[in-house]
């Protein structure tokens, strides 16, 4: 299963998808909470195991804490990107840059936790 971690570009692509899955889970839960429409709970039941499957492919084996914090950090990085987009729309360029830079920092932390060495093109 860990063969998927062979290069940084795979890791970055997977992380991008995982970030969106975390956001989709959050949105589905919030939508269900607000509307009580079963479709949102059903969507969450579909997305959550898929997000988990792909997150396991980029995290270190036998590292439950690394897996869990990577999930939370992926969501945080995605939220920072969303905030950066909103600041850009409002003409707040410095705040936008700050959010995007912080998002990159959070993604680097995920790489460190999971022993992805960008300078070597992939896994240590």
Secondary structure, DSSP 8 states (H G I E B T S, - for coil): -GGGGSSHHHHHHHHHHHHHHHHHHHHHHHHHHHH--HHHHHHHHHHHHHHHHHHHHHS-TT-HHHHHHHHHHHHHHHHHHHHHHHHHHTT-HHHHHHHHHHHHHHHHHHHHHTTEEGGGTEE-
